[in-house]
Every structure is written in structure tokens, then in C-alpha cells.
Amino acid sequence: MIEKKRAVGRTTRLLAKLRAHALIAKIPHSFRYKITKKGVRVMTIVLMFKRKEIPKLATG
């Protein structure tokens, strides 16, 4: 039960952070969110960096 509450709290904080940075927006009158144009740009850049640069850093 405690683990479930922690997971819910973690999800709530993550959604709040993403909304604060305008990476996601709440769909009115629902429990759903959509990714904003800024969110798509930022997430694409982060994923590209993660796939290309981090392996280079790990190998030295």
C-alpha cells in the first residue's frame, strides 16, 4: 500500500514538473495530457542526446 502511494506521488510530481516547464498540457475536463510543441522538441533532443552522446561518454 505504501509503495502504491509513493508511485502515485512520484507520478503527480513528475506531471507537475512537466506542466511547469510547458512540456505537457492538460486536456480540459479529462484526466489526460497532451505533449506540447515545445515538449516534442525538447524530448526529441533529449532522446537523441541520450542515444548518441551518453554511449560515447561511457566508453571514454
ZINORDA-V355583 format. One record per residue. N is the residue number from 0. RES is the residue in one letter. NEAR is the number of other C-alpha atoms within 8 Angstrom. Layout:
BEGIN
{{N RES NEAR} {N RES NEAR}}
END
This chain:
BEGIN
{{0 M 4} {1 I 5} {2 E 6} {3 K 7} {4 K 8} {5 R 8} {6 A 8} {7 V 8} {8 G 8} {9 R 8} {10 T 8} {11 T 8} {12 R 8} {13 L 8} {14 L 9} {15 A 8} {16 K 8} {17 L 10} {18 R 10} {19 A 7} {20 H 7} {21 A 10} {22 L 14} {23 I 13} {24 A 10} {25 K 9} {26 I 9} {27 P 4} {28 H 4} {29 S 6} {30 F 6} {31 R 6} {32 Y 8} {33 K 8} {34 I 9} {35 T 10} {36 K 7} {37 K 8} {38 G 11} {39 V 10} {40 R 8} {41 V 9} {42 M 8} {43 T 8} {44 I 8} {45 V 8} {46 L 8} {47 M 8} {48 F 9} {49 K 9} {50 R 8} {51 K 8} {52 E 8} {53 I 9} {54 P 9} {55 K 8} {56 L 7} {57 A 6} {58 T 5} {59 G 4}}
END
